[in-house]
């Protein structure tokens, strides 16, 4: 996956090897769970197409939980909570 993302122009975070980014999209990977985030919907569609063209994937839509964190998206706000963890 890293080589596919690098060829598409994504950089790997120096702080966490499971995080890839461009100036428009952030991707967090944990084994076979991936979350894609960004304000540019076209860029998000591009990266989801990149995944679909290179891997066997399926979209689960907007996440409510990721790696034990509850995600609450209300308008422009995103709240993360780990109180159930």
C-alpha positions as CSV (number, residue, x, y, z in Angstrom):
1,X,0.0,0.0,0.0
2,X,2.8,2.4,0.8
3,X,4.3,2.1,-2.6
4,X,0.9,2.8,-4.3
5,X,0.4,5.8,-2.2
6,X,3.9,7.2,-2.8
7,X,3.5,6.8,-6.5
8,X,0.2,8.8,-6.2
9,X,2.1,11.6,-4.5
10,X,1.4,10.8,-0.8
11,X,4.0,11.3,1.8
12,X,4.5,9.2,4.9
13,X,4.4,10.9,8.2
14,X,7.8,11.1,10.0
15,X,5.9,10.8,13.3
16,X,3.7,7.7,12.5
17,X,4.5,5.3,9.6
18,X,0.8,4.4,9.3
19,X,-0.2,8.0,8.3
20,X,0.0,9.3,4.7
21,X,-0.9,12.7,3.5
22,X,-0.9,15.3,0.8
23,X,-1.9,18.9,1.1
24,X,-5.6,17.8,0.6
25,X,-6.0,14.4,2.2
26,X,-4.9,12.5,5.3
27,X,-5.0,8.7,5.4
28,X,-4.6,6.7,8.6
29,X,-4.0,2.9,8.2
30,X,-4.2,0.2,10.9
31,X,-3.8,-3.3,9.5
32,X,-6.9,-3.6,7.3
33,X,-8.7,-0.5,8.6
34,X,-8.2,2.7,6.7
35,X,-9.7,6.2,7.3
36,X,-9.5,8.9,4.7
37,X,-10.1,12.5,5.8
38,X,-10.0,15.9,4.1
39,X,-12.1,18.9,3.2
40,X,-11.7,18.3,-0.6
41,X,-14.3,15.8,-1.6
42,X,-12.9,15.4,-5.1
43,X,-9.5,14.4,-3.6
44,X,-11.2,11.9,-1.3
45,X,-13.0,10.4,-4.3
46,X,-9.6,10.2,-6.1
47,X,-7.9,8.3,-3.2
48,X,-10.9,5.9,-2.8
49,X,-10.7,5.2,-6.5
50,X,-7.0,4.6,-6.2
51,X,-7.7,2.0,-3.4
52,X,-10.5,0.4,-5.4
53,X,-8.2,0.1,-8.5
54,X,-5.3,-1.5,-6.6
55,X,-6.9,-3.4,-3.7
56,X,-10.0,-5.4,-2.8
57,X,-11.8,-2.7,-0.8
58,X,-15.2,-1.6,0.3
59,X,-16.4,1.7,1.7
60,X,-18.3,1.7,5.0
61,X,-19.2,5.3,4.7
62,X,-18.7,8.0,7.3
63,X,-17.2,6.3,10.4
64,X,-18.8,6.3,13.8
65,X,-16.0,4.4,15.5
66,X,-12.4,3.8,14.5
67,X,-9.9,1.9,16.5
68,X,-11.9,2.2,19.7
69,X,-12.5,6.0,19.2
70,X,-16.0,7.3,18.9
71,X,-16.3,9.8,16.1
72,X,-19.0,12.4,16.2
73,X,-19.3,14.6,13.1
74,X,-21.6,17.6,13.5
75,X,-21.4,20.2,10.7
76,X,-17.9,21.4,10.5
77,X,-16.9,19.9,13.9
78,X,-15.4,16.5,14.5
79,X,-15.3,15.2,18.0
80,X,-13.2,12.2,19.0
81,X,-13.8,10.3,22.3
82,X,-12.2,7.3,23.8
83,X,-14.4,7.1,26.9
84,X,-15.6,3.5,25.9
85,X,-12.1,2.3,25.4
